[in-house]
Amino acid sequence: MEDLKTSEAWRVFRIQAELIDGIETLSDLGPAISIFGSARLPESSQYYQDAVIVARNLSQAQFSVISGGGPSIMEAANKGAYQQGGHSVGLNIALPHEQSPNSTQDISLTFRYFFVRKLMFVKSSMGYVVFPGGFGTLDEFFEALTLIQTQKIRQFPVILYGSSFWKGLIDWLKAEVLTIDCIDEDDLNLFHIVDTPEEVLPIMQEHFHQLSQHPEHDHRHSV
Protein backbone atom coordinates (compact mmCIF):
# COMPACT_ATOMS: atom_id res chain seq x y z
CA MET A 1 0.00 0.00 0.00
CA GLU A 2 2.84 2.37 0.83
CA ASP A 3 4.48 1.65 -2.54
CA LEU A 4 1.21 2.54 -4.29
CA LYS A 5 1.00 5.85 -2.44
CA THR A 6 4.60 6.64 -3.38
CA SER A 7 3.91 5.79 -7.02
CA GLU A 8 0.83 8.04 -7.08
CA ALA A 9 2.79 10.90 -5.53
CA TRP A 10 5.52 10.62 -8.16
CA ARG A 11 2.87 10.63 -10.89
CA VAL A 12 1.83 14.09 -9.70
CA PHE A 13 5.42 15.30 -10.19
CA ARG A 14 5.53 13.83 -13.71
CA ILE A 15 2.28 15.62 -14.56
CA GLN A 16 3.62 18.85 -13.11
CA ALA A 17 6.83 18.51 -15.14
CA GLU A 18 4.87 18.04 -18.38
CA LEU A 19 2.75 21.10 -17.62
CA ILE A 20 5.75 23.30 -16.87
CA ASP A 21 7.67 22.10 -19.92
CA GLY A 22 4.68 22.68 -22.20
CA ILE A 23 3.83 26.13 -20.85
CA GLU A 24 7.44 27.35 -20.96
CA THR A 25 8.15 25.96 -24.43
CA LEU A 26 5.01 27.46 -25.97
CA SER A 27 4.93 30.74 -24.04
CA ASP A 28 6.36 32.83 -26.92
CA LEU A 29 4.55 31.04 -29.73
CA GLY A 30 2.38 33.97 -30.81
CA PRO A 31 -1.02 33.49 -32.46
CA ALA A 32 -1.40 29.80 -33.29
CA ILE A 33 -3.94 27.54 -34.98
CA SER A 34 -4.29 23.85 -34.15
CA ILE A 35 -5.06 21.41 -36.96
CA PHE A 36 -6.56 18.03 -36.05
CA GLY A 37 -7.32 14.96 -38.12
CA SER A 38 -6.76 11.29 -38.75
CA ALA A 39 -3.47 9.48 -38.22
CA ARG A 40 -4.50 6.93 -40.88
CA LEU A 41 -5.30 8.72 -44.13
CA PRO A 42 -2.70 8.24 -46.90
CA GLU A 43 -0.70 11.04 -48.48
CA SER A 44 -2.79 10.56 -51.62
CA SER A 45 -5.96 11.58 -49.72
CA GLN A 46 -7.49 14.88 -50.80
CA TYR A 47 -7.83 15.75 -47.11
CA TYR A 48 -4.08 15.30 -46.63
CA GLN A 49 -3.31 17.53 -49.60
CA ASP A 50 -5.80 20.16 -48.46
CA ALA A 51 -4.33 20.14 -44.93
CA VAL A 52 -0.92 20.96 -46.39
CA ILE A 53 -2.41 23.98 -48.20
CA VAL A 54 -4.39 25.16 -45.16
CA ALA A 55 -1.29 25.01 -42.96
CA ARG A 56 0.88 26.73 -45.57
CA ASN A 57 -1.63 29.57 -45.93
CA LEU A 58 -1.85 30.03 -42.16
CA SER A 59 1.91 29.95 -41.71
CA GLN A 60 2.56 32.42 -44.51
CA ALA A 61 0.10 34.73 -42.75
CA GLN A 62 2.35 34.49 -39.65
CA PHE A 63 0.17 32.09 -37.65
CA SER A 64 1.99 29.26 -35.96
CA VAL A 65 0.50 25.85 -36.73
CA ILE A 66 0.12 23.16 -34.06
CA SER A 67 -0.60 19.50 -34.76
CA GLY A 68 -0.53 16.28 -32.79
CA GLY A 69 2.90 15.67 -34.26
CA GLY A 70 2.20 12.27 -35.79
CA PRO A 71 1.46 10.93 -39.28
CA SER A 72 -1.23 11.64 -41.90
CA ILE A 73 -3.21 14.86 -41.33
CA MET A 74 -0.86 15.84 -38.50
CA GLU A 75 2.14 15.37 -40.78
CA ALA A 76 0.38 17.34 -43.52
CA ALA A 77 -0.19 20.25 -41.13
CA ASN A 78 3.43 20.35 -40.03
CA LYS A 79 4.67 19.90 -43.59
CA GLY A 80 2.59 22.80 -44.85
CA ALA A 81 3.72 25.10 -42.06
CA TYR A 82 7.39 24.14 -41.91
CA GLN A 83 9.66 27.10 -42.71
CA GLN A 84 6.80 29.14 -44.18
CA GLY A 85 6.62 31.96 -41.64
CA GLY A 86 5.11 30.76 -38.39
CA HIS A 87 6.31 27.90 -36.23
CA SER A 88 5.49 24.28 -37.05
CA VAL A 89 4.66 22.72 -33.69
CA GLY A 90 4.09 19.06 -32.84
CA LEU A 91 2.48 18.03 -29.55
CA ASN A 92 3.32 14.36 -29.69
CA ILE A 93 1.90 11.62 -27.48
CA ALA A 94 3.74 8.51 -26.30
CA LEU A 95 1.64 5.50 -27.33
CA PRO A 96 2.38 1.74 -27.34
CA HIS A 97 1.92 1.26 -31.11
CA GLU A 98 1.84 4.80 -32.48
CA GLN A 99 3.37 7.32 -33.01
CA SER A 100 6.77 8.64 -33.98
CA PRO A 101 7.08 12.40 -34.44
CA ASN A 102 7.02 13.55 -38.06
CA SER A 103 10.13 15.28 -39.37
CA THR A 104 8.76 18.76 -40.14
CA GLN A 105 8.46 20.26 -36.66
CA ASP A 106 10.66 23.08 -35.45
CA ILE A 107 9.09 22.87 -31.98
CA SER A 108 8.40 19.37 -30.70
CA LEU A 109 7.05 18.21 -27.35
CA THR A 110 6.17 14.67 -26.32
CA PHE A 111 3.54 14.04 -23.66
CA ARG A 112 2.79 10.98 -21.59
CA TYR A 113 -0.64 12.21 -20.51
CA PHE A 114 -3.43 12.95 -22.97
CA PHE A 115 -5.10 15.50 -20.68
CA VAL A 116 -1.93 17.59 -20.37
CA ARG A 117 -1.48 17.53 -24.14
CA LYS A 118 -5.11 18.57 -24.67
CA LEU A 119 -4.64 21.45 -22.23
CA MET A 120 -1.66 22.67 -24.27
CA PHE A 121 -3.75 22.65 -27.46
CA VAL A 122 -6.49 24.74 -25.87
CA LYS A 123 -4.17 27.09 -24.00
CA SER A 124 -1.94 27.80 -27.01
CA SER A 125 -4.53 28.07 -29.80
CA MET A 126 -6.76 30.88 -31.04
CA GLY A 127 -8.55 28.58 -33.48
CA TYR A 128 -9.07 24.94 -34.45
CA VAL A 129 -9.31 23.35 -37.89
CA VAL A 130 -10.74 19.84 -37.63
CA PHE A 131 -10.20 17.50 -40.57
CA PRO A 132 -11.83 14.06 -40.83
CA GLY A 133 -10.58 11.69 -38.17
CA GLY A 134 -11.46 9.11 -35.56
CA PHE A 135 -12.15 9.11 -31.84
CA GLY A 136 -9.23 11.39 -30.94
CA THR A 137 -10.25 14.00 -33.50
CA LEU A 138 -13.87 13.89 -32.35
CA ASP A 139 -12.71 14.20 -28.76
CA GLU A 140 -10.78 17.40 -29.50
CA PHE A 141 -13.73 18.83 -31.43
CA PHE A 142 -16.32 18.15 -28.75
CA GLU A 143 -14.06 19.27 -25.91
CA ALA A 144 -13.59 22.64 -27.65
CA LEU A 145 -17.36 22.99 -28.10
CA THR A 146 -17.95 22.06 -24.46
CA LEU A 147 -15.46 24.63 -23.17
CA ILE A 148 -16.93 27.35 -25.39
CA GLN A 149 -20.54 26.43 -24.62
CA THR A 150 -19.91 26.48 -20.87
CA GLN A 151 -17.88 29.71 -21.16
CA LYS A 152 -14.79 28.16 -19.63
CA ILE A 153 -12.86 29.76 -22.50
CA ARG A 154 -13.64 32.62 -24.88
CA GLN A 155 -15.34 31.63 -28.10
CA PHE A 156 -12.87 31.03 -30.90
CA PRO A 157 -13.22 29.65 -34.45
CA VAL A 158 -13.74 25.90 -34.69
CA ILE A 159 -13.76 24.90 -38.34
CA LEU A 160 -14.89 21.51 -39.58
CA TYR A 161 -13.22 20.68 -42.89
CA GLY A 162 -15.19 18.61 -45.39
CA SER A 163 -18.98 18.94 -45.31
CA SER A 164 -19.56 15.48 -46.81
CA PHE A 165 -17.62 13.83 -43.99
CA TRP A 166 -19.30 15.83 -41.21
CA LYS A 167 -22.84 15.84 -42.66
CA GLY A 168 -24.02 12.71 -40.85
CA LEU A 169 -22.85 14.01 -37.47
CA ILE A 170 -24.42 17.44 -37.98
CA ASP A 171 -27.69 15.91 -39.19
CA TRP A 172 -27.75 13.71 -36.08
CA LEU A 173 -27.10 16.69 -33.80
CA LYS A 174 -30.04 18.52 -35.38
CA ALA A 175 -32.43 15.56 -35.64
CA GLU A 176 -31.76 13.92 -32.29
CA VAL A 177 -29.75 16.02 -29.82
CA LEU A 178 -31.41 19.34 -30.62
CA THR A 179 -34.89 17.85 -30.99
CA ILE A 180 -34.96 16.58 -27.41
CA ASP A 181 -33.44 19.84 -26.10
CA CYS A 182 -30.04 18.45 -25.08
CA ILE A 183 -28.48 21.44 -26.85
CA ASP A 184 -29.77 24.86 -27.92
CA GLU A 185 -30.10 25.92 -31.53
CA ASP A 186 -27.41 28.56 -30.94
CA ASP A 187 -24.97 25.79 -30.04
CA LEU A 188 -24.98 24.75 -33.69
CA ASN A 189 -23.40 28.13 -34.48
CA LEU A 190 -20.31 27.40 -32.40
CA PHE A 191 -18.53 25.94 -35.43
CA HIS A 192 -18.03 26.60 -39.14
CA ILE A 193 -18.05 24.07 -41.99
CA VAL A 194 -15.82 24.62 -45.03
CA ASP A 195 -14.85 22.66 -48.13
CA THR A 196 -11.81 24.48 -49.53
CA PRO A 197 -8.45 25.55 -48.09
CA GLU A 198 -9.11 29.15 -49.13
CA GLU A 199 -12.05 29.45 -46.71
CA VAL A 200 -9.99 28.84 -43.58
CA LEU A 201 -7.55 31.75 -43.42
CA PRO A 202 -10.13 34.61 -43.65
CA ILE A 203 -12.07 33.17 -40.70
CA MET A 204 -8.92 33.06 -38.57
CA GLN A 205 -7.76 36.50 -39.69
CA GLU A 206 -11.14 38.04 -38.86
CA HIS A 207 -11.04 36.52 -35.37
CA PHE A 208 -7.46 37.74 -34.82
CA HIS A 209 -8.47 41.21 -36.03
CA GLN A 210 -11.30 41.28 -33.50
CA LEU A 211 -8.89 40.29 -30.73
CA SER A 212 -6.44 42.99 -31.78
CA GLN A 213 -9.20 45.59 -31.37
CA HIS A 214 -9.34 44.60 -27.70
CA PRO A 215 -5.72 44.46 -26.49
CA GLU A 216 -6.89 43.52 -23.01
CA HIS A 217 -7.93 40.15 -24.50
CA ASP A 218 -4.85 38.03 -25.07
CA HIS A 219 -5.10 35.51 -27.89
CA ARG A 220 -4.27 32.73 -25.44
CA HIS A 221 -6.92 31.10 -23.28
CA SER A 222 -6.76 31.06 -19.50
CA VAL A 223 -7.73 27.52 -18.59
C-alpha angles and dihedrals in degrees: 000000000000090000090053092052090049091049092050091049092052090050088061089056091050090051091048091050092052091049094050093045092049096046094046095045094049099037095102097038097114122208108350138182123207119217118201132187149120125325089207110056115108125241088251091064115112088226090058092050092046091049089056090054094045091051093045092052092049093047094048087053088057097256116135113232122221125195137167087262098236136102134302115016090008090053090046091054093050092043092053093048099041112118093345100114111287127056122280104222129189121195098193127192126214107235132169096241104013147069143034117177115259117243101244102076123111091184116040130176128175120207131197094196123061094207093056091049091049090051090054091053092052096041095048101040134083092186144012130220110195117198123187112294147134136266095316093052092047089048092055091046096050094042090055091050091048093051092048094044092051091044093238087133133020115269112267133172115286109185124193111206118213117029094205091058095046098039096092092051094047092047089051092050090053098040100041115012097040094039093061092043098249088133134020123246089245089061088070087064093062091091141042128222120213137173105194134054091235092065095061105063098054091054091052093043092051091051092048090049090053090050091049089056087062106046090179087070109076115208089237122084123238104224 
